[in-house]
């Protein structure tokens, strides 16, 4: 006779084992897919990094370093106008079946933004070679979202609208239009921006629904709203480029060429900063005033917070005294109230005398 309980346990264990096998297979597939994608991007752009840097990789033999199932790291150093670059390849978590399923459901219901495979190149600049200013190019469809997350970009720069040929798919923000005009006048820079849209060298063709160039951000201000003067003044100057990685980059020659063009554009931009980043005295004076005004606003908020803290402290002390009085005998309460009345009267008399002296003078 078949033991039904034993059979049920066997079915449960078999189901759990099958789920584990599916999970492990999904994890392996997602991890392998991401490795191929990251490797294909790196192979396509490697000539750019080898051309521009004396050392590509950390020196331990791995040029593109594994940093997790969906993350890879690129490091390069030994170049004029910058100290090094740190690239972060961030891919969809294809290895995580639960996260993938949840993201699929949320995307279908419009509850979250779709994730993209991308790489962010962070450049460690020679800060003394250029003036302090902000320059950013953002993909227009994501511009509002980016600005909400960045105090520096939302507060300091203004939109530049008069650059001939600048594509409508992007937004350019800067507090140094002089530099923006200079950079955009370079044909190679224009061609790189067009390449990020999937257009030809003259900017013609059908633009990609999701451009390969997501954003360029140069800033000397804090990303988040500073709480005090020190946070504002100690913010480092940073430069970063974020590019999307096409899922077919392993076989798409056009995508591979665009990845190379965009990577070289990042290095050319570093050269623009090193060679032409020192702006005119008039522009620098205006940039200083902009930052002084930002500092004033931060100090104003800081002072208001200090005053509020003082008001809260006084209120707490007064409430503590009031609570203590309630427990005193009636006669002691009367004496305390008389003492407080005399104290307030004396304070008001001093205030009146000060006002009188000010009027006489």
C-alpha positions as CSV (number, residue, x, y, z in Angstrom):
1,X,0.0,0.0,0.0
2,X,1.3,3.5,-1.0
3,X,2.0,5.8,1.9
4,X,0.2,9.0,0.8
5,X,2.1,11.2,3.3
6,X,5.4,9.9,2.0
7,X,4.2,10.5,-1.6
8,X,3.2,14.1,-0.7
9,X,6.6,14.8,0.9
10,X,8.3,13.4,-2.2
11,X,6.3,15.7,-4.5
12,X,7.1,18.7,-2.2
13,X,10.8,18.0,-2.2
14,X,10.8,17.4,-6.0
15,X,9.0,20.7,-6.6
16,X,11.5,22.5,-4.3
17,X,14.4,20.8,-6.1
18,X,13.0,21.9,-9.5
19,X,12.6,25.5,-8.3
20,X,16.2,25.5,-7.1
21,X,17.4,24.1,-10.4
22,X,15.4,26.7,-12.3
23,X,16.8,29.5,-10.1
24,X,20.4,28.4,-10.5
25,X,20.0,28.0,-14.3
26,X,18.4,31.5,-14.5
27,X,21.2,32.9,-12.4
28,X,23.9,31.3,-14.6
29,X,22.2,32.4,-17.8
30,X,21.8,36.0,-16.5
31,X,25.4,36.2,-15.2
32,X,26.8,34.8,-18.5
33,X,24.7,37.1,-20.6
34,X,25.9,40.1,-18.6
35,X,29.5,39.0,-18.9
36,X,29.2,38.7,-22.7
37,X,27.5,42.2,-22.9
38,X,30.2,43.9,-20.7
39,X,33.0,42.1,-22.6
40,X,31.6,43.1,-26.0
41,X,31.4,46.8,-24.9
42,X,34.9,46.7,-23.5
43,X,36.3,45.0,-26.6
44,X,34.7,47.6,-28.8
45,X,36.1,50.6,-26.8
46,X,39.4,49.1,-25.8
47,X,41.3,50.8,-28.7
48,X,40.2,54.2,-27.2
49,X,41.5,53.4,-23.7
50,X,44.8,52.0,-25.0
51,X,45.3,55.1,-27.2
52,X,44.6,57.5,-24.4
53,X,46.1,55.9,-21.3
54,X,49.5,54.5,-20.3
55,X,47.8,51.9,-18.1
56,X,44.4,50.2,-18.6
57,X,43.3,48.0,-15.7
58,X,44.4,47.9,-12.1
59,X,47.6,46.1,-12.8
60,X,46.6,42.7,-11.5
61,X,46.0,41.3,-15.0
62,X,42.3,42.0,-15.3
63,X,41.5,45.1,-17.5
64,X,37.8,44.9,-17.0
65,X,37.2,43.7,-13.5
66,X,34.3,41.6,-12.3
67,X,32.4,43.4,-9.5
68,X,29.3,41.2,-9.3
69,X,26.8,39.4,-11.6
70,X,25.7,42.7,-13.1
71,X,28.6,45.0,-12.4
72,X,32.0,45.5,-13.9
73,X,34.8,48.1,-13.3
74,X,37.2,49.8,-15.6
75,X,40.2,51.8,-14.4
76,X,42.8,53.6,-16.4
77,X,45.5,56.1,-15.6
78,X,48.5,57.9,-17.2
79,X,47.2,60.8,-19.4
80,X,47.4,64.5,-19.7
81,X,44.6,66.7,-18.3
82,X,43.3,64.1,-15.9
83,X,44.6,61.8,-13.3
84,X,42.6,58.7,-14.0
85,X,39.2,57.4,-15.0
86,X,36.9,55.0,-13.2
87,X,34.3,53.3,-15.3
88,X,31.3,51.5,-13.7
89,X,29.4,49.1,-16.0
90,X,25.9,48.5,-14.5
91,X,23.8,46.0,-16.3
92,X,20.3,44.7,-15.6
93,X,20.2,42.1,-12.8
94,X,19.4,39.3,-15.3
95,X,20.8,36.8,-12.8
96,X,18.1,37.6,-10.2
97,X,14.9,35.8,-11.2
98,X,12.8,37.5,-8.4
99,X,14.0,41.0,-9.2
100,X,13.5,40.4,-13.0
101,X,9.9,39.1,-12.4
102,X,9.0,42.0,-10.1
103,X,10.5,44.5,-12.5
104,X,8.6,43.0,-15.4
105,X,5.3,43.2,-13.5
106,X,5.9,46.8,-12.4
107,X,7.0,47.9,-15.9
108,X,3.8,46.4,-17.3
109,X,1.7,48.3,-14.9
110,X,3.7,51.5,-15.3
111,X,4.9,51.7,-11.7
112,X,8.6,52.1,-12.4
113,X,11.1,53.3,-15.1
114,X,12.6,50.7,-17.3
115,X,16.2,49.7,-16.5
116,X,18.9,50.0,-19.1
117,X,22.4,48.6,-19.4
118,X,24.8,51.5,-19.1
119,X,28.4,52.5,-18.3
120,X,29.4,55.6,-16.4
121,X,32.9,57.0,-16.9
122,X,34.0,59.1,-13.9
123,X,37.0,61.3,-14.6
124,X,39.4,62.4,-11.9
125,X,40.4,65.9,-13.2
126,X,43.3,68.1,-12.8
127,X,41.0,70.7,-11.2
128,X,43.5,73.6,-11.4
129,X,43.4,73.5,-15.2
130,X,39.8,74.8,-15.5
131,X,37.5,77.4,-14.0
132,X,34.7,76.3,-11.7
133,X,31.5,76.0,-13.7
134,X,28.7,73.6,-14.6
135,X,28.1,72.0,-18.0
136,X,25.7,69.2,-18.6
137,X,23.9,67.6,-21.5
138,X,20.9,65.5,-20.5
139,X,18.6,63.2,-22.6
140,X,15.5,65.3,-22.8
141,X,13.0,62.6,-21.9
142,X,14.9,62.0,-18.6
143,X,15.9,65.6,-17.9
144,X,13.2,66.5,-15.5
145,X,13.8,63.3,-13.5
146,X,17.6,64.1,-13.4
147,X,17.0,67.7,-12.3
148,X,14.8,66.6,-9.4
149,X,17.6,64.4,-8.1
150,X,20.4,67.0,-8.5
151,X,20.4,70.3,-6.5
152,X,23.4,71.6,-8.5
153,X,21.9,71.1,-11.9
154,X,18.4,72.3,-10.9
155,X,19.7,75.4,-9.1
156,X,22.8,76.9,-10.8
157,X,22.8,76.5,-14.6
158,X,20.4,77.7,-17.2
159,X,19.3,76.2,-20.5
160,X,21.2,77.1,-23.7
161,X,18.9,77.4,-26.7
162,X,20.8,79.2,-29.4
163,X,23.3,76.6,-30.5
164,X,22.8,76.0,-34.2
165,X,22.3,72.3,-35.0
166,X,22.0,71.1,-31.3
167,X,19.6,68.2,-31.3
168,X,16.2,68.6,-29.8
169,X,16.5,65.2,-28.1
170,X,18.9,66.7,-25.6
171,X,19.0,69.6,-23.1
172,X,22.1,71.6,-22.5
173,X,22.5,73.4,-19.2
174,X,25.4,75.6,-18.1
175,X,26.4,78.7,-16.3
176,X,29.3,79.2,-18.8
177,X,27.7,79.7,-22.3
178,X,31.2,80.7,-23.5
179,X,32.4,77.2,-23.0
180,X,29.3,75.6,-24.4
181,X,29.7,77.6,-27.6
182,X,33.4,76.6,-27.9
183,X,32.7,72.9,-27.4
184,X,29.8,72.7,-29.8
185,X,31.8,74.5,-32.5
186,X,34.0,71.4,-32.7
187,X,32.8,69.2,-35.6
188,X,34.0,66.0,-33.8
189,X,32.0,66.8,-30.7
190,X,28.9,67.4,-32.8
191,X,29.4,64.1,-34.7
192,X,29.8,62.3,-31.3
193,X,26.5,63.7,-30.0
194,X,24.8,62.8,-33.3
195,X,26.3,59.3,-33.0
196,X,24.8,59.0,-29.6
197,X,21.4,59.4,-31.3
198,X,22.1,57.0,-34.1
199,X,22.4,59.8,-36.7
200,X,25.0,60.3,-39.3
201,X,27.9,62.8,-39.1
202,X,25.7,65.6,-40.3
203,X,23.0,64.9,-37.8
204,X,20.6,63.3,-40.4
205,X,18.7,60.1,-40.1
206,X,16.1,58.6,-37.7
207,X,17.0,59.2,-34.1
208,X,17.0,56.3,-31.7
209,X,14.1,56.0,-29.3
210,X,16.6,55.7,-26.5
211,X,19.9,57.5,-27.3
212,X,23.1,55.8,-26.5
213,X,24.4,59.0,-24.9
214,X,22.4,59.5,-21.7
215,X,24.2,62.4,-20.0
216,X,27.4,64.4,-19.6
217,X,27.8,66.2,-16.3
218,X,30.6,68.6,-15.2
219,X,30.0,70.3,-11.9
220,X,31.9,71.9,-9.0
221,X,28.8,72.0,-6.7
222,X,27.2,69.5,-4.4
223,X,24.8,67.0,-6.0
224,X,22.5,67.2,-3.0
225,X,21.3,70.4,-1.4
226,X,24.0,71.4,1.1
227,X,23.0,71.8,4.8
228,X,25.8,74.2,5.6
229,X,28.6,76.4,4.1
230,X,31.3,73.7,4.5
231,X,29.3,71.2,2.4
232,X,29.1,73.8,-0.4
233,X,32.7,74.8,-0.3
234,X,34.2,71.3,0.0
235,X,32.3,69.8,-2.9
236,X,34.8,68.3,-5.4
237,X,34.8,69.1,-9.1
238,X,33.5,66.1,-11.0
239,X,33.1,65.0,-14.6
240,X,31.1,62.0,-15.7
241,X,29.7,60.5,-18.9
242,X,26.9,57.9,-19.0
243,X,26.4,55.8,-22.1
244,X,23.8,53.1,-22.7
245,X,25.0,49.7,-23.9
246,X,22.9,48.3,-26.8
247,X,22.0,44.7,-26.1
248,X,23.1,43.7,-29.6
249,X,26.6,45.4,-29.3
250,X,28.3,42.0,-29.7
251,X,27.1,41.7,-33.3
252,X,26.0,45.3,-34.3
253,X,28.9,47.0,-36.0
254,X,27.1,50.4,-35.9
255,X,26.6,50.1,-32.1
256,X,30.3,49.2,-31.7
257,X,31.5,52.2,-33.7
258,X,29.1,54.5,-31.8
259,X,30.5,53.2,-28.5
260,X,34.0,54.0,-29.7
261,X,33.0,57.5,-30.9
262,X,31.3,58.3,-27.6
263,X,34.3,57.0,-25.5
264,X,36.7,59.1,-27.6
265,X,34.4,62.1,-27.2
266,X,34.8,61.8,-23.4
267,X,38.5,62.0,-23.8
268,X,38.3,64.9,-26.2
269,X,36.1,66.7,-23.7
270,X,38.8,66.2,-21.0
271,X,41.2,67.9,-23.4
272,X,38.8,70.8,-24.0
273,X,38.8,71.4,-20.3
274,X,42.5,71.2,-20.0
275,X,43.2,73.5,-22.9
276,X,40.3,75.9,-22.9
277,X,38.7,75.5,-19.5
278,X,40.2,78.7,-18.1
279,X,37.4,81.1,-19.1
280,X,37.6,84.9,-19.6
281,X,38.0,87.2,-16.6
282,X,34.5,88.6,-17.2
283,X,32.9,85.1,-17.2
284,X,34.9,84.0,-14.1
285,X,33.8,87.1,-12.2
286,X,30.2,86.2,-13.1
287,X,30.7,82.6,-12.0
288,X,32.1,83.8,-8.7
289,X,29.0,85.9,-8.1
290,X,26.7,83.0,-8.9
291,X,28.5,80.9,-6.3
292,X,28.5,83.7,-3.7
293,X,24.8,84.0,-4.2
294,X,24.4,80.2,-3.7
295,X,26.6,80.4,-0.5
296,X,24.4,83.3,0.7
297,X,21.2,81.2,0.2
298,X,22.8,78.3,2.1
299,X,23.9,80.6,5.0
300,X,20.4,82.1,5.1
301,X,18.9,78.6,5.5
302,X,21.5,77.6,8.0
303,X,20.8,80.8,10.1
304,X,17.1,80.1,9.9
305,X,17.6,76.6,11.1
306,X,19.8,77.9,14.0
307,X,17.1,80.4,15.0
308,X,14.4,77.7,14.8
309,X,16.5,75.4,17.0
310,X,16.9,78.3,19.5
311,X,13.1,78.9,19.5
312,X,12.5,75.2,20.0
313,X,14.9,75.2,22.9
314,X,13.3,78.2,24.6
315,X,9.8,76.7,24.1
316,X,11.0,73.4,25.7
317,X,12.5,75.2,28.7
318,X,9.4,77.3,29.1
319,X,7.2,74.2,28.9
320,X,9.4,72.4,31.5
321,X,9.0,75.4,33.9
322,X,5.3,75.4,33.4
323,X,5.0,71.7,34.1
324,X,7.1,72.2,37.2
325,X,4.8,75.0,38.5
326,X,1.7,72.9,38.2
327,X,3.0,70.7,41.0
328,X,3.9,73.6,43.4
329,X,1.6,74.7,46.2
330,X,-0.7,77.7,45.4
331,X,1.5,80.1,47.4
332,X,4.7,79.0,45.6
333,X,2.9,79.3,42.3
334,X,1.8,82.9,43.1
335,X,5.4,83.9,44.1
336,X,6.8,82.3,40.9
337,X,4.3,84.1,38.7
338,X,5.1,87.5,40.4
339,X,8.8,86.9,39.8
340,X,8.2,86.1,36.1
341,X,6.0,89.3,35.8
342,X,8.7,91.5,37.2
343,X,11.3,89.9,34.9
344,X,9.2,90.5,31.8
345,X,8.6,94.2,33.0
346,X,12.3,94.8,33.4
347,X,13.0,93.2,30.0
348,X,10.4,95.5,28.3
349,X,11.8,98.6,30.0
350,X,15.3,97.8,28.6
351,X,13.9,97.3,25.1
352,X,12.1,100.7,25.3
353,X,15.2,102.5,26.5
354,X,17.2,101.0,23.6
355,X,14.6,102.1,21.1
356,X,14.6,105.6,22.7
357,X,18.4,106.0,22.3
358,X,18.2,104.9,18.7
359,X,15.5,107.5,18.0
360,X,17.5,110.3,19.7
361,X,20.7,109.5,17.7
